[in-house]
Amino acid sequence: MTDQPLSEYKSLDDIRAHKEALRKVLQRERQSMKTHWDGLFHKPDANLPSRRISTLMTTGASVFDGIILVWKLYNRFGGGKRTAKKTKKGSKGFLASLFS
């Protein structure tokens, strides 16, 4: 901001000078905010081959991870065939042995 406090205005020219200084500060801040906003929410162009390959690998890994997750959930919640676990002949399970 400027060095003048509000109480030292002696004329309209002082007020105009302060107003112009504030306008410049606001314009710089607006430009700074615009630059930060664009940096956060706009993707950079992927013109470099290394960046394209990196993006492709990241996307591929994410898709593969999603496919594995869907497969596990499908098998977990009864989509796939389930086979009963085989136990040794004559042995009971741990819980069954506790309650018998």
PAVEXLO-56414 format. One record per residue: x negated, y, z of N, C-alpha, C, CB in turn; residue number from 1. Coordinates in pm, whole numbers. Atoms other than C-alpha are relative to their C-alpha. Glycine has a CB too. Layout:
<r n_px="X" n_py="Y" n_pz="Z" ca_px="X" ca_py="Y" ca_pz="Z" c_px="X" c_py="Y" c_pz="Z" cb_px="X" cb_py="Y" cb_pz="Z" n="NUM"/>
...
***
This chain:
<r n_px="-84" n_py="-117" n_pz="0" ca_px="0" ca_py="0" ca_pz="0" c_px="-89" c_py="123" c_pz="0" cb_px="96" cb_py="0" cb_pz="121" n="1"/>
<r n_px="78" n_py="-123" n_pz="4" ca_px="-110" ca_py="360" ca_pz="22" c_px="-44" c_py="40" c_pz="140" cb_px="81" cb_py="112" cb_pz="-63" n="2"/>
<r n_px="55" n_py="-44" n_pz="-128" ca_px="-296" ca_py="544" ca_pz="296" c_px="93" c_py="96" c_pz="73" cb_px="-134" cb_py="65" cb_pz="-22" n="3"/>
<r n_px="-86" n_py="-100" n_pz="-63" ca_px="-23" ca_py="800" ca_pz="362" c_px="113" c_py="-64" c_pz="77" cb_px="57" cb_py="94" cb_pz="-105" n="4"/>
<r n_px="-120" n_py="45" n_pz="-71" ca_px="224" ca_py="724" ca_pz="637" c_px="119" c_py="85" c_pz="-41" cb_px="-20" cb_py="7" cb_pz="153" n="5"/>
<r n_px="-121" n_py="-69" n_pz="42" ca_px="583" ca_py="834" ca_pz="587" c_px="12" c_py="142" c_pz="56" cb_px="119" cb_py="-79" cb_pz="40" n="6"/>
<r n_px="-18" n_py="-130" n_pz="-66" ca_px="556" ca_py="1133" ca_pz="821" c_px="-87" c_py="111" c_pz="-59" cb_px="-29" cb_py="-12" cb_pz="146" n="7"/>
<r n_px="90" n_py="-101" n_pz="52" ca_px="283" ca_py="1316" ca_pz="621" c_px="40" c_py="54" c_pz="-136" cb_px="-139" cb_py="-56" cb_pz="-7" n="8"/>
<r n_px="-45" n_py="-56" n_pz="127" ca_px="487" ca_py="1407" ca_pz="315" c_px="30" c_py="148" c_pz="20" cb_px="126" cb_py="-76" cb_pz="-53" n="9"/>
<r n_px="-17" n_py="-144" n_pz="-12" ca_px="468" ca_py="1783" ca_pz="268" c_px="83" c_py="57" c_pz="-115" cb_px="-135" cb_py="68" cb_pz="4" n="10"/>
<r n_px="-73" n_py="-54" n_pz="115" ca_px="625" ca_py="1822" ca_pz="-75" c_px="55" c_py="-116" c_pz="-83" cb_px="-92" cb_py="90" cb_pz="-88" n="11"/>
<r n_px="-54" n_py="101" n_pz="91" ca_px="810" ca_py="1643" ca_pz="-351" c_px="-111" c_py="-68" c_pz="-79" cb_px="100" cb_py="65" cb_pz="-96" n="12"/>
<r n_px="113" n_py="61" n_pz="74" ca_px="479" ca_py="1586" ca_pz="-530" c_px="-63" c_py="-113" c_pz="82" cb_px="-107" cb_py="107" cb_pz="-33" n="13"/>
<r n_px="51" n_py="106" n_pz="-84" ca_px="357" ca_py="1382" ca_pz="-233" c_px="89" c_py="-124" c_pz="-7" cb_px="-12" cb_py="48" cb_pz="146" n="14"/>
<r n_px="-96" n_py="110" n_pz="10" ca_px="672" ca_py="1171" ca_pz="-249" c_px="-11" c_py="-69" c_pz="-135" cb_px="143" cb_py="50" cb_pz="23" n="15"/>
<r n_px="13" n_py="58" n_pz="135" ca_px="636" ca_py="1123" ca_pz="-626" c_px="-128" c_py="-82" c_pz="-14" cb_px="3" cb_py="112" cb_pz="-107" n="16"/>
<r n_px="128" n_py="73" n_pz="6" ca_px="271" ca_py="1021" ca_pz="-589" c_px="10" c_py="-132" c_pz="76" cb_px="-114" cb_py="87" cb_pz="58" n="17"/>
<r n_px="-17" n_py="123" n_pz="-79" ca_px="363" ca_py="770" ca_pz="-319" c_px="90" c_py="-99" c_pz="-75" cb_px="60" cb_py="32" cb_pz="139" n="18"/>
<r n_px="-92" n_py="86" n_pz="76" ca_px="649" ca_py="638" ca_pz="-532" c_px="-74" c_py="-66" c_pz="-117" cb_px="119" cb_py="83" cb_pz="-53" n="19"/>
<r n_px="76" n_py="56" n_pz="112" ca_px="416" ca_py="591" ca_pz="-830" c_px="-100" c_py="-106" c_pz="47" cb_px="-73" cb_py="113" cb_pz="-76" n="20"/>
<r n_px="93" n_py="99" n_pz="-55" ca_px="161" ca_py="412" ca_pz="-614" c_px="73" c_py="-129" c_pz="37" cb_px="-73" cb_py="57" cb_pz="124" n="21"/>
<r n_px="-79" n_py="118" n_pz="-34" ca_px="430" ca_py="179" ca_pz="-482" c_px="45" c_py="-75" c_pz="-125" cb_px="122" cb_py="40" cb_pz="83" n="22"/>
<r n_px="-42" n_py="63" n_pz="125" ca_px="552" ca_py="114" ca_pz="-837" c_px="-113" c_py="-84" c_pz="-59" cb_px="45" cb_py="106" cb_pz="-101" n="23"/>
<r n_px="115" n_py="75" n_pz="52" ca_px="201" ca_py="7" ca_pz="-941" c_px="-26" c_py="-126" c_pz="82" cb_px="-126" cb_py="89" cb_pz="1" n="24"/>
<r n_px="19" n_py="116" n_pz="-87" ca_px="168" ca_py="-223" ca_pz="-639" c_px="105" c_py="-106" c_pz="-31" cb_px="6" cb_py="40" cb_pz="148" n="25"/>
<r n_px="-107" n_py="96" n_pz="31" ca_px="505" ca_py="-381" ca_pz="-716" c_px="-22" c_py="-66" c_pz="-135" cb_px="136" cb_py="69" cb_pz="2" n="26"/>
<r n_px="25" n_py="57" n_pz="132" ca_px="410" ca_py="-428" ca_pz="-1080" c_px="-110" c_py="-106" c_pz="6" cb_px="-37" cb_py="111" cb_pz="-101" n="27"/>
<r n_px="107" n_py="100" n_pz="-17" ca_px="86" ca_py="-607" ca_pz="-982" c_px="52" c_py="-125" c_pz="69" cb_px="-118" cb_py="60" cb_pz="80" n="28"/>
<r n_px="-56" n_py="115" n_pz="-73" ca_px="274" ca_py="-827" ca_pz="-735" c_px="95" c_py="-80" c_pz="-88" cb_px="74" cb_py="48" cb_pz="126" n="29"/>
<r n_px="-91" n_py="69" n_pz="92" ca_px="540" ca_py="-910" ca_pz="-995" c_px="-78" c_py="-84" c_pz="-100" cb_px="90" cb_py="102" cb_pz="-73" n="30"/>
<r n_px="83" n_py="75" n_pz="95" ca_px="271" ca_py="-1011" ca_pz="-1243" c_px="-66" c_py="-119" c_pz="68" cb_px="-107" cb_py="92" cb_pz="-62" n="31"/>
<r n_px="62" n_py="111" n_pz="-74" ca_px="98" ca_py="-1222" ca_pz="-979" c_px="101" c_py="-111" c_pz="26" cb_px="-59" cb_py="51" cb_pz="132" n="32"/>
<r n_px="-105" n_py="100" n_pz="-26" ca_px="425" ca_py="-1396" ca_pz="-887" c_px="36" c_py="-73" c_pz="-129" cb_px="125" cb_py="66" cb_pz="61" n="33"/>
<r n_px="-32" n_py="62" n_pz="128" ca_px="501" ca_py="-1459" ca_pz="-1256" c_px="-107" c_py="-103" c_pz="-38" cb_px="14" cb_py="107" cb_pz="-111" n="34"/>
<r n_px="110" n_py="91" n_pz="32" ca_px="158" ca_py="-1617" ca_pz="-1304" c_px="8" c_py="-127" c_pz="86" cb_px="-135" cb_py="70" cb_pz="20" n="35"/>
<r n_px="-12" n_py="116" n_pz="-89" ca_px="202" ca_py="-1843" ca_pz="-999" c_px="121" c_py="-85" c_pz="-36" cb_px="9" cb_py="45" cb_pz="146" n="36"/>
<r n_px="-122" n_py="73" n_pz="36" ca_px="557" ca_py="-1939" ca_pz="-1102" c_px="-24" c_py="-83" c_pz="-125" cb_px="117" cb_py="98" cb_pz="-22" n="37"/>
<r n_px="26" n_py="73" n_pz="124" ca_px="447" ca_py="-2032" ca_pz="-1452" c_px="-97" c_py="-115" c_pz="24" cb_px="-57" cb_py="95" cb_pz="-107" n="38"/>
<r n_px="95" n_py="106" n_pz="-30" ca_px="159" ca_py="-2234" ca_pz="-1309" c_px="65" c_py="-118" c_pz="72" cb_px="-113" cb_py="53" cb_pz="84" n="39"/>
<r n_px="-65" n_py="107" n_pz="-74" ca_px="393" ca_py="-2432" ca_pz="-1084" c_px="101" c_py="-78" c_pz="-83" cb_px="68" cb_py="57" cb_pz="121" n="40"/>
<r n_px="-115" n_py="64" n_pz="62" ca_px="686" ca_py="-2506" ca_pz="-1310" c_px="-8" c_py="-20" c_pz="-150" cb_px="119" cb_py="79" cb_pz="30" n="41"/>
<r n_px="15" n_py="23" n_pz="143" ca_px="553" ca_py="-2518" ca_pz="-1664" c_px="-118" c_py="-93" c_pz="-23" cb_px="-20" cb_py="133" cb_pz="-78" n="42"/>
<r n_px="105" n_py="98" n_pz="25" ca_px="356" ca_py="-2815" ca_pz="-1787" c_px="-102" c_py="59" c_pz="-97" cb_px="59" cb_py="-131" cb_pz="-55" n="43"/>
<r n_px="101" n_py="-44" n_pz="96" ca_px="25" ca_py="-2737" ca_pz="-1955" c_px="8" c_py="-84" c_pz="-128" cb_px="-142" cb_py="-9" cb_pz="62" n="44"/>
<r n_px="-1" n_py="74" n_pz="127" ca_px="-8" ca_py="-2837" ca_pz="-2318" c_px="-103" c_py="-113" c_pz="6" cb_px="-30" cb_py="94" cb_pz="-119" n="45"/>
<r n_px="87" n_py="117" n_pz="-2" ca_px="-157" ca_py="-3182" ca_pz="-2360" c_px="-68" c_py="-14" c_pz="-135" cb_px="79" cb_py="-129" cb_pz="35" n="46"/>
<r n_px="67" n_py="3" n_pz="129" ca_px="-374" ca_py="-3101" ca_pz="-2660" c_px="-128" c_py="-80" c_pz="2" cb_px="-29" cb_py="140" cb_pz="-45" n="47"/>
<r n_px="125" n_py="73" n_pz="-8" ca_px="-690" ca_py="-3267" ca_pz="-2535" c_px="27" c_py="-150" c_pz="-4" cb_px="-77" cb_py="38" cb_pz="129" n="48"/>
<r n_px="-20" n_py="145" n_pz="6" ca_px="-724" ca_py="-3637" ca_pz="-2620" c_px="-11" c_py="-67" c_pz="136" cb_px="-100" cb_py="-61" cb_pz="-95" n="49"/>
<r n_px="16" n_py="63" n_pz="-132" ca_px="-842" ca_py="-3721" ca_pz="-2269" c_px="125" c_py="22" c_pz="85" cb_px="-124" cb_py="55" cb_pz="72" n="50"/>
<r n_px="-121" n_py="-27" n_pz="-76" ca_px="-534" ca_py="-3554" ca_pz="-2118" c_px="116" c_py="-83" c_pz="-52" cb_px="34" cb_py="150" cb_pz="-6" n="51"/>
<r n_px="-108" n_py="84" n_pz="56" ca_px="-302" ca_py="-3740" ca_pz="-2356" c_px="-16" c_py="-144" c_pz="45" cb_px="0" cb_py="6" cb_pz="-154" n="52"/>
<r n_px="24" n_py="139" n_pz="-42" ca_px="-464" ca_py="-4073" ca_pz="-2269" c_px="32" c_py="-14" c_pz="148" cb_px="-148" cb_py="-42" cb_pz="-28" n="53"/>
<r n_px="-28" n_py="4" n_pz="-144" ca_px="-446" ca_py="-3994" ca_pz="-1897" c_px="151" c_py="1" c_pz="25" cb_px="-66" cb_py="120" cb_pz="71" n="54"/>
<r n_px="-146" n_py="-7" n_pz="-17" ca_px="-77" ca_py="-3901" ca_pz="-1926" c_px="65" c_py="-132" c_pz="-43" cb_px="58" cb_py="116" cb_pz="-82" n="55"/>
<r n_px="-54" n_py="127" n_pz="49" ca_px="-6" ca_py="-4217" ca_pz="-2127" c_px="-25" c_py="-112" c_pz="102" cb_px="-63" cb_py="-36" cb_pz="-135" n="56"/>
<r n_px="30" n_py="105" n_pz="-98" ca_px="-180" ca_py="-4437" ca_pz="-1869" c_px="83" c_py="18" c_pz="127" cb_px="-149" cb_py="1" cb_pz="35" n="57"/>
<r n_px="-80" n_py="-25" n_pz="-119" ca_px="2" ca_py="-4271" ca_pz="-1579" c_px="145" c_py="-41" c_pz="-23" cb_px="-7" cb_py="146" cb_pz="40" n="58"/>
<r n_px="-137" n_py="36" n_pz="33" ca_px="337" ca_py="-4313" ca_pz="-1751" c_px="15" c_py="-152" c_pz="-10" cb_px="43" cb_py="65" cb_pz="-131" n="59"/>
<r n_px="-4" n_py="145" n_pz="12" ca_px="260" ca_py="-4675" ca_pz="-1837" c_px="-6" c_py="-70" c_pz="135" cb_px="-115" cb_py="-48" cb_pz="-87" n="60"/>
<r n_px="9" n_py="60" n_pz="-133" ca_px="160" ca_py="-4755" ca_pz="-1480" c_px="130" c_py="19" c_pz="78" cb_px="-118" cb_py="62" cb_pz="79" n="61"/>
<r n_px="-126" n_py="-25" n_pz="-70" ca_px="479" ca_py="-4595" ca_pz="-1348" c_px="111" c_py="-92" c_pz="-53" cb_px="42" cb_py="148" cb_pz="-16" n="62"/>
<r n_px="-101" n_py="89" n_pz="59" ca_px="696" ca_py="-4795" ca_pz="-1591" c_px="-24" c_py="-144" c_pz="46" cb_px="-3" cb_py="8" cb_pz="-154" n="63"/>
<r n_px="33" n_py="135" n_pz="-45" ca_px="514" ca_py="-5117" ca_pz="-1501" c_px="39" c_py="-21" c_pz="146" cb_px="-149" cb_py="-28" cb_pz="-18" n="64"/>
<r n_px="-36" n_py="8" n_pz="-141" ca_px="561" ca_py="-5047" ca_pz="-1130" c_px="151" c_py="-9" c_pz="16" cb_px="-55" cb_py="122" cb_pz="76" n="65"/>
<r n_px="-146" n_py="5" n_pz="-5" ca_px="932" ca_py="-4985" ca_pz="-1188" c_px="54" c_py="-136" c_pz="-41" cb_px="59" cb_py="107" cb_pz="-88" n="66"/>
<r n_px="-43" n_py="132" n_pz="47" ca_px="970" ca_py="-5312" ca_pz="-1379" c_px="-24" c_py="-105" c_pz="108" cb_px="-73" cb_py="-38" cb_pz="-130" n="67"/>
<r n_px="30" n_py="95" n_pz="-107" ca_px="798" ca_py="-5507" ca_pz="-1100" c_px="97" c_py="17" c_pz="117" cb_px="-146" cb_py="19" cb_pz="49" n="68"/>
<r n_px="-95" n_py="-25" n_pz="-108" ca_px="1023" ca_py="-5340" ca_pz="-839" c_px="137" c_py="-57" c_pz="-33" cb_px="11" cb_py="150" cb_pz="27" n="69"/>
<r n_px="-131" n_py="53" n_pz="40" ca_px="1338" ca_py="-5428" ca_pz="-1033" c_px="-1" c_py="-152" c_pz="4" cb_px="39" cb_py="50" cb_pz="-141" n="70"/>
<r n_px="10" n_py="146" n_pz="0" ca_px="1220" ca_py="-5787" ca_pz="-1075" c_px="4" c_py="-55" c_pz="143" cb_px="-130" cb_py="-45" cb_pz="-71" n="71"/>
<r n_px="1" n_py="46" n_pz="-139" ca_px="1149" ca_py="-5824" ca_pz="-703" c_px="138" c_py="16" c_pz="64" cb_px="-104" cb_py="78" cb_pz="82" n="72"/>
<r n_px="-134" n_py="-21" n_pz="-56" ca_px="1487" ca_py="-5675" ca_pz="-606" c_px="101" c_py="-99" c_pz="-59" cb_px="46" cb_py="144" cb_pz="-25" n="73"/>
<r n_px="-89" n_py="95" n_pz="66" ca_px="1664" ca_py="-5897" ca_pz="-859" c_px="-13" c_py="-138" c_pz="63" cb_px="-29" cb_py="-7" cb_pz="-151" n="74"/>
<r n_px="22" n_py="132" n_pz="-60" ca_px="1506" ca_py="-6210" ca_pz="-716" c_px="35" c_py="-1" c_pz="148" cb_px="-144" cb_py="-42" cb_pz="-18" n="75"/>
<r n_px="-26" n_py="-6" n_pz="-144" ca_px="1546" ca_py="-6096" ca_pz="-355" c_px="148" c_py="-9" c_pz="32" cb_px="-58" cb_py="128" cb_pz="57" n="76"/>
<r n_px="-142" n_py="-8" n_pz="-31" ca_px="1919" ca_py="-6031" ca_pz="-371" c_px="85" c_py="-94" c_pz="-85" cb_px="48" cb_py="140" cb_pz="-18" n="77"/>
<r n_px="-80" n_py="107" n_pz="56" ca_px="2033" ca_py="-6350" ca_pz="-544" c_px="15" c_py="0" c_pz="-151" cb_px="130" cb_py="4" cb_pz="59" n="78"/>
<r n_px="-12" n_py="0" n_pz="145" ca_px="1985" ca_py="-6274" ca_pz="-909" c_px="-67" c_py="-120" c_pz="-63" cb_px="-59" cb_py="126" cb_pz="-56" n="79"/>
<r n_px="73" n_py="113" n_pz="55" ca_px="1734" ca_py="-6547" ca_pz="-970" c_px="38" c_py="-129" c_pz="70" cb_px="-150" cb_py="22" cb_pz="13" n="80"/>
<r n_px="-28" n_py="130" n_pz="-63" ca_px="1752" ca_py="-6917" ca_pz="-890" c_px="-81" c_py="-9" c_pz="128" cb_px="-35" cb_py="-118" cb_pz="-96" n="81"/>
<r n_px="71" n_py="20" n_pz="-127" ca_px="1666" ca_py="-6998" ca_pz="-533" c_px="-15" c_py="-149" c_pz="24" cb_px="76" cb_py="68" cb_pz="117" n="82"/>
<r n_px="23" n_py="139" n_pz="-37" ca_px="1514" ca_py="-7322" ca_pz="-425" c_px="-12" c_py="-5" c_pz="151" cb_px="-127" cb_py="-59" cb_pz="-70" n="83"/>
<r n_px="6" n_py="16" n_pz="-145" ca_px="1551" ca_py="-7447" ca_pz="-70" c_px="-143" c_py="-34" c_pz="38" cb_px="99" cb_py="-109" cb_pz="50" n="84"/>
<r n_px="134" n_py="31" n_pz="-47" ca_px="1230" ca_py="-7458" ca_pz="127" c_px="-2" c_py="-143" c_pz="52" cb_px="-46" cb_py="101" cb_pz="109" n="85"/>
<r n_px="12" n_py="139" n_pz="-44" ca_px="1117" ca_py="-7813" ca_pz="182" c_px="-71" c_py="-4" c_pz="135" cb_px="-78" cb_py="-85" cb_pz="-106" n="86"/>
<r n_px="64" n_py="18" n_pz="-130" ca_px="1035" ca_py="-7914" ca_pz="534" c_px="-51" c_py="-143" c_pz="8" cb_px="99" cb_py="31" cb_pz="117" n="87"/>
<r n_px="52" n_py="135" n_pz="-18" ca_px="840" ca_py="-8214" ca_pz="650" c_px="109" c_py="-88" c_pz="57" cb_px="-125" cb_py="-1" cb_pz="92" n="88"/>
<r n_px="-102" n_py="95" n_pz="-43" ca_px="1046" ca_py="-8522" ca_pz="712" c_px="-2" c_py="-14" c_pz="152" cb_px="-20" cb_py="-138" cb_pz="-67" n="89"/>
<r n_px="-13" n_py="15" n_pz="-144" ca_px="1171" ca_py="-8529" ca_pz="1068" c_px="-34" c_py="126" c_pz="79" cb_px="-86" cb_py="-111" cb_pz="45" n="90"/>
<r n_px="33" n_py="-120" n_pz="-75" ca_px="1049" ca_py="-8183" ca_pz="1160" c_px="115" c_py="100" c_pz="-10" cb_px="-132" cb_py="63" cb_pz="-50" n="91"/>
<r n_px="-103" n_py="-102" n_pz="-3" ca_px="1287" ca_py="-7912" ca_pz="1261" c_px="-66" c_py="136" c_pz="-17" cb_px="82" cb_py="-8" cb_pz="132" n="92"/>
<r n_px="53" n_py="-135" n_pz="7" ca_px="1248" ca_py="-7546" ca_pz="1201" c_px="-29" c_py="55" c_pz="139" cb_px="98" cb_py="91" cb_pz="-73" n="93"/>
<r n_px="38" n_py="-58" n_pz="-126" ca_px="1114" ca_py="-7324" ca_pz="1476" c_px="122" c_py="38" c_pz="85" cb_px="-86" cb_py="123" cb_pz="-24" n="94"/>
<r n_px="-120" n_py="-39" n_pz="-75" ca_px="1454" ca_py="-7183" ca_pz="1577" c_px="83" c_py="-120" c_pz="39" cb_px="84" cb_py="97" cb_pz="-82" n="95"/>
<r n_px="-78" n_py="119" n_pz="-32" ca_px="1622" ca_py="-7521" ca_pz="1558" c_px="-62" c_py="-75" c_pz="117" cb_px="10" cb_py="-92" cb_pz="-123" n="96"/>
<r n_px="65" n_py="70" n_pz="-110" ca_px="1365" ca_py="-7668" ca_pz="1795" c_px="20" c_py="75" c_pz="133" cb_px="-150" cb_py="-17" cb_pz="-30" n="97"/>
<r n_px="-26" n_py="-77" n_pz="-121" ca_px="1428" ca_py="-7386" ca_pz="2044" c_px="136" c_py="-26" c_pz="57" cb_px="-16" cb_py="146" cb_pz="-27" n="98"/>
<r n_px="-137" n_py="11" n_pz="-44" ca_px="1802" ca_py="-7441" ca_pz="2061" c_px="50" c_py="-144" c_pz="12" cb_px="88" cb_py="74" cb_pz="-93" n="99"/>
<r n_px="-48" n_py="137" n_pz="-12" ca_px="1817" ca_py="-7821" ca_pz="2062" c_px="-35" c_py="-64" c_pz="130" cb_px="-53" cb_py="-82" cb_pz="-111" n="100"/>
***
